[in-house]
Amino acid sequence: EATLDLAERRRIRSAIRELQRQELERDEETLASKRFRPERSSHRQDDKENWPQSRHLEEEQQAALAALSEQLEAITSVEELTKLLRAAGEYEERKLIRAAIRKLRAEEIEAATLAGNVQSSR
């Protein structure tokens, strides 16, 4: 309620700050315990069992991306690359296709710039 004693008000404010500090510490401890939960041993065992299979799938994906990269080098049309981009399902495939599109556009800009410089020098 209301008190006129300034010393009592200071004690009350100090107690309130201490309670708020303790509450913050409890919240931080709760968050930390949720973030850094130890892994279950069975989960680690599952990872060990699936590791060769996941590694094999990763190698297959890398080979497919390398083949796609070679295929993209042969394409010289932004429209074709855009069609491939729309049909692509995997993030890594789309990433490669977008890089190829950027490369083609940069080459087109460079060629247009060179052509403009040649015409302006004549």
N, C-alpha and C positions, 0 to 999 in steps of 0.2 A: 504494500500500500504506500502511503506517504509518510516520510519521516523528515524531521527537520535537522536531525543531527548529521553533520557532514562526514564525520568519522564513520558512522554507521553506513551511510550511503557508499563511501569508498569500500568498506568491507563487502557490501552487497554486490557492487560492481565487480570487485575482485573475484568474488565467489562465482559470479555469472561467467566471467572470462575463463576461469579455471574449468568450469563445467563444459564450456564450449570447446576449450582446448582438449579436454579428455575425450569428448565426443568425436572431434576430428581425428585424434590418434586412433580411436577404435575403428572409425571408418577406414582410415589408411591401412590398418592392420588387416581388416576384412578384405580390402581390395588386393593387398599384397598376397594374402593367402589364396585368393581365387586365381591370381595371375600365375603363381609359381607352384601349382600343385605338382607333386611328383608323378611321374608316369607310372602306370601300372605295369607290373612285370609281364603279364600276359600280353599286353599291347606290344611291348618290345619284342616278345617272342613272335607275334604275328608279323611284325616288320621284318624280322630275320627270315621267316619262312617265305615271305612275299618278295624279298629283295631281289633274288635272281630273276624272277618274272618281271618285276617292274624295271629292272635294268635292261632286260631284253626288249621290252616295249619302248623304252627310251631310245635304245639304239636303232630300232626300226623307225621311230619317228624322226631321228636325226638323218637317217638315210633317205627317207621320203622328202624331208625338207631340202636336202642337198640336190635331189633329183628335180624338185620344183624350182630351185634356184637356177639350175642349168636350163630348164625349160623357159624360165622367165627371161634369161639372157637372149634367147632367140626371138622373143616377141618384140616387135618394134611399134606396136600400136597401143596408144593409151586406152582406146575403146575396148580392145581385147583384154587388156589387163583389168579394166574396170569390170568386165563381165566375169572374169575369173575371181575378182575380189568379192563380188556379190554372191558367187557360188561357194566360196571357201567357208568352211565351218570352223576350223581351228584358228586360234589366236595367232599362233606362230606363222601359219600360212598367210593370213591377212597381213601380218607385219611385213613379210617378205614381198608380197605383192605391192603394198603401199610404197615400200622402198624402191621397187622397180619403177613404179609410176613416177615417183619424185625424180628418179634418175633420168627417165625419158624426158620429162618436162624440162629439167635443167639443160639437157642436151639440146632440146628444141629452142629454148631461150638463147642458149649460146650460139646456135646456128643462125638464128634470126639476128642476133646482135652482130655477128660477123658479116652477115649479108648486108645489114644496114651500114656497117662501117665501110665495106667495099664500095657500095653505091655512093655513099657520101664523099668518098675520096676521088671518085671519077668526076 
